[in-house]
């Protein structure tokens, strides 16, 4: 099984790499720069882990990654890379550059990558983007981080529109990983990385053989868009 994790240097992304390696998968980890944790995994992965450097916002990333795909198809594509956005969360003083970087990174770039790689996905594959419950307009849980929530709502909307237009044969998921104790989530977050990763992998694998889009949390529960 070929698994690609986009944004794999730490936290949830690194945990996903570890989990799929433990399950015997061939894994490609995309990072901005290699690190000691991935070097250690490569030393024990017996050739099943490739670390590729790149930036999710690079418009040529998808084309370059296609050159990394060995003969056959891609079974799992997980886009984990994302940013918190400007410190000025209400948006009144955020610069155009900060807002552009936030929405490009969290919403537009993931869909651009999906669009390029979709033709190489296995019919029973899964494409997943890490979203957030703060991206749910119905739940309205982004009052303290409205710009971040809006960027994830944009991701969810673009995913739905892309699936409706492209109708890929594989499942396409927006996934809420929980409030996870990472550098992004903070030390007070209640969910351990290992628990989030285990749930995310189980949720992804449960959608194998299905099509269409879904917005799910790491425990496999449907969330309102």
C-alpha positions as CSV (number, residue, x, y, z in Angstrom):
1,X,0.0,0.0,0.0
2,X,1.4,3.4,-1.0
3,X,0.6,6.1,1.6
4,X,1.6,9.8,1.2
5,X,1.6,12.1,4.2
6,X,1.9,15.8,3.3
7,X,3.3,17.7,6.3
8,X,5.0,14.9,8.2
9,X,7.8,16.5,10.2
10,X,6.1,16.5,13.7
11,X,2.9,16.0,15.6
12,X,0.0,14.3,13.8
13,X,1.8,14.1,10.5
14,X,4.8,12.3,12.0
15,X,2.4,10.1,14.0
16,X,0.6,9.1,10.7
17,X,3.9,8.1,9.1
18,X,4.8,6.0,12.1
19,X,1.4,4.3,12.2
20,X,1.3,3.4,8.5
21,X,4.9,2.1,8.6
22,X,3.9,-0.1,11.5
23,X,1.1,-1.5,9.3
24,X,3.6,-2.4,6.6
25,X,2.9,0.4,4.1
26,X,5.2,2.1,1.8
27,X,5.2,5.7,3.0
28,X,6.3,9.0,1.4
29,X,6.6,11.9,3.9
30,X,6.7,15.4,2.5
31,X,8.4,18.0,4.8
32,X,9.9,21.4,4.4
33,X,13.2,20.1,5.9
34,X,14.3,16.6,7.1
35,X,14.7,16.1,10.9
36,X,16.1,13.7,13.4
37,X,12.8,12.0,14.0
38,X,12.3,11.1,10.4
39,X,16.0,10.1,10.1
40,X,15.4,7.6,12.9
41,X,12.3,6.2,11.2
42,X,14.2,5.8,7.9
43,X,16.9,3.8,9.7
44,X,14.4,1.2,10.8
45,X,11.9,1.3,8.0
46,X,13.9,-1.1,5.7
47,X,13.4,1.1,2.6
48,X,9.7,1.6,3.1
49,X,10.0,5.3,4.0
50,X,11.0,8.1,1.5
51,X,11.3,11.7,2.8
52,X,10.8,14.4,0.2
53,X,11.3,18.1,0.8
54,X,8.8,20.6,-0.6
55,X,6.3,23.2,0.2
56,X,2.5,22.6,0.0
57,X,2.1,26.1,-1.5
58,X,4.4,25.4,-4.4
59,X,2.2,25.4,-7.4
60,X,4.4,22.8,-9.0
61,X,4.4,20.4,-6.1
62,X,1.9,18.0,-7.5
63,X,3.7,17.6,-10.7
64,X,7.0,17.0,-8.9
65,X,5.4,14.5,-6.6
66,X,4.1,12.5,-9.5
67,X,7.7,11.8,-10.4
68,X,8.1,10.2,-7.0
69,X,5.2,7.8,-7.6
70,X,6.5,4.3,-8.3
71,X,4.7,2.1,-10.9
72,X,1.1,1.5,-9.6
73,X,-1.4,3.7,-7.9
74,X,-1.5,5.8,-4.8
75,X,-3.7,4.3,-2.1
76,X,-3.8,7.0,0.6
77,X,-3.2,10.7,0.3
78,X,-3.3,12.6,3.6
79,X,-2.8,16.4,3.5
80,X,-1.9,17.4,7.1
81,X,0.1,20.5,6.4
82,X,-1.5,23.7,7.7
83,X,-0.9,26.9,9.6
84,X,-2.6,28.8,12.5
85,X,-2.5,32.1,10.7
86,X,-2.0,35.7,11.8
87,X,-1.9,36.6,15.5
88,X,-4.5,39.3,14.8
89,X,-7.3,36.7,14.8
90,X,-10.2,39.1,14.3
91,X,-8.8,40.1,10.9
92,X,-9.0,43.9,11.4
93,X,-5.2,44.3,11.4
94,X,-4.1,41.2,9.6
95,X,-2.2,42.1,6.4
96,X,-3.2,41.0,2.9
97,X,-0.1,38.8,2.8
98,X,-1.0,37.1,6.1
99,X,-4.5,36.4,5.0
100,X,-3.3,35.2,1.6
101,X,-0.9,32.8,3.2
102,X,-3.5,31.4,5.6
103,X,-6.1,30.7,2.9
104,X,-3.6,29.5,0.3
105,X,-2.0,27.1,2.8
106,X,-5.1,25.8,4.6
107,X,-7.7,25.8,1.7
108,X,-6.5,26.3,-1.8
109,X,-3.1,24.5,-1.9
110,X,-4.6,21.2,-0.6
111,X,-7.2,21.1,-3.3
112,X,-4.6,22.0,-6.0
113,X,-2.6,19.0,-4.9
114,X,-5.7,16.7,-4.8
115,X,-6.5,17.8,-8.3
116,X,-3.1,16.8,-9.7
117,X,-2.8,13.5,-7.9
118,X,-6.4,12.3,-8.3
119,X,-5.8,10.5,-11.6
120,X,-3.2,8.3,-9.9
121,X,-5.4,7.3,-7.0
122,X,-6.5,3.7,-6.6
123,X,-10.2,3.1,-7.1
124,X,-10.5,2.0,-3.5
125,X,-8.2,4.7,-2.3
126,X,-8.8,7.6,0.2
127,X,-7.9,11.2,-0.1
128,X,-8.0,13.1,3.2
129,X,-7.4,16.6,4.3
130,X,-6.9,17.6,8.0
131,X,-9.7,20.1,8.7
132,X,-11.1,21.1,12.0
133,X,-14.5,21.3,13.8
134,X,-13.9,25.0,13.7
135,X,-14.5,24.8,10.0
136,X,-18.1,23.7,10.6
137,X,-20.4,26.7,10.0
138,X,-23.2,24.9,11.7
139,X,-21.3,24.2,14.9
140,X,-19.9,27.8,15.1
141,X,-17.0,26.9,17.4
142,X,-14.4,29.3,15.9
143,X,-15.3,32.5,17.9
144,X,-11.8,32.6,19.4
145,X,-10.0,31.8,16.2
146,X,-12.3,33.1,13.4
147,X,-9.7,33.4,10.7
148,X,-8.4,29.9,11.2
149,X,-12.0,28.6,11.4
150,X,-12.8,30.4,8.2
151,X,-9.8,28.9,6.4
152,X,-11.0,25.4,7.4
153,X,-14.6,26.2,6.3
154,X,-13.1,27.3,3.0
155,X,-11.3,24.0,2.7
156,X,-14.5,22.1,3.5
157,X,-16.4,24.0,0.9
158,X,-13.7,23.6,-1.8
159,X,-13.6,19.8,-1.1
160,X,-17.3,19.5,-1.5
161,X,-17.3,21.5,-4.8
162,X,-14.3,19.6,-6.1
163,X,-15.9,16.2,-5.4
164,X,-19.2,17.3,-7.1
165,X,-17.3,18.5,-10.1
166,X,-14.7,15.8,-10.5
167,X,-16.6,12.8,-9.0
168,X,-13.5,10.8,-8.1
169,X,-14.0,7.1,-7.6
170,X,-12.3,7.2,-4.2
171,X,-13.4,8.6,-0.9
172,X,-12.5,12.2,-0.1
173,X,-12.5,13.2,3.5
174,X,-12.3,16.3,5.7
175,X,-11.0,15.1,9.0
176,X,-11.2,16.8,12.5
177,X,-8.3,15.3,14.5
178,X,-9.6,16.5,17.8
179,X,-7.9,19.2,20.0
180,X,-4.5,17.5,20.0
181,X,-1.6,18.2,22.3
182,X,0.9,19.4,19.7
183,X,2.8,22.6,19.1
184,X,-0.3,23.9,17.2
185,X,-2.8,22.6,19.7
186,X,-1.0,23.7,22.9
187,X,-0.1,21.9,26.1
188,X,-3.6,22.1,27.5
189,X,-5.2,20.1,24.6
190,X,-7.0,17.0,25.9
191,X,-6.1,14.5,23.1
192,X,-2.8,12.7,22.8
193,X,-1.2,12.6,19.4
194,X,-1.2,8.7,19.5
195,X,-4.9,8.6,20.2
196,X,-5.7,11.1,17.4
197,X,-3.6,9.3,14.9
198,X,-5.0,5.9,15.8
199,X,-8.5,7.2,15.3
200,X,-7.7,9.0,12.1
201,X,-6.2,5.9,10.5
202,X,-9.2,3.8,11.6
203,X,-11.5,6.4,10.2
204,X,-9.6,6.6,6.9
205,X,-9.5,2.8,6.5
206,X,-13.2,2.5,7.2
207,X,-13.9,4.5,4.1
208,X,-11.9,2.3,1.7
209,X,-14.1,1.2,-1.2
210,X,-16.5,4.1,-0.8
211,X,-16.9,7.3,-2.8
212,X,-18.1,10.9,-2.3
213,X,-17.1,13.3,0.4
214,X,-17.6,13.3,4.2
215,X,-16.6,15.5,7.2
216,X,-15.7,13.2,10.1
217,X,-13.9,13.5,13.4
218,X,-11.1,11.2,14.5
219,X,-13.6,8.9,16.1
220,X,-15.4,8.4,12.8
221,X,-18.4,10.5,13.8
222,X,-20.0,12.7,11.1
223,X,-19.7,16.5,11.6
224,X,-22.1,19.0,10.1
225,X,-20.5,21.0,7.2
